[in-house]
């Protein structure tokens, strides 16, 4: 099982501090943001992790993580996303690194407290092609929301005006190697990006998707308010 952390993007909502540093290297209380998804993967037993970022920032991650004793059991690799082409495109640049292995991918600005070791182990040994993690939110119109009927996911809505549930798609996904074929077949959205929702929808429509619900805190750090909330949480701990 290979791990992928997606750490691209401009972090425009966190300007001006992201003018000179990658968003995922900003401090969340006393650690760089990217430490939190790395810790989640490390605790789950993932030994090989690839960091995906833009060419202007990739050396920052190498400088931070190369020879880093905090993650001495992880073998790091690095890949460049040449343009802002969406989450699915960023995943696609990892195909050669991953090969035919299954993957657990996280967005670098997501902080998850749940222990996902059992979920990762179950996915690695199971036959399901894709699995996503959902989390209840008080602001469903900000996220991609799952429609659940009789415990079965039947649809996804991106930032809906009238959400069918409060279960948001978190930035934590698991896929088998068929994801590379799916990514190659989807088409850019109106934003000109390859959207992860289109990848997940493919698996959903083909009855190859399962989901789990996160029970503990989840932070999707997009704004200064999000950054402060996450930092205050860990300061309190």
Secondary structure, DSSP 8 states (H G I E B T S, - for coil): -EEEEE--S--GGGTTGGGTS-GGGSEETTEEHHHHHHHHHHHTT--EEEEEE-TTTHHHHHHHHTT-GGGTT-EEEEEE--S---HHHHHHTTHHHHTTS-EEEEETTEEE-S--HHHHHHHHHS--SEEEEEEE-S-GGGSEEEEEETTEEEEEEES-SS-S-SEEEEEEEEE-TTHHHHHHH----TTSS--HHHHHHHHHHTT-EEEEE--S-EEE--SHHHHHHHHHHHHH-
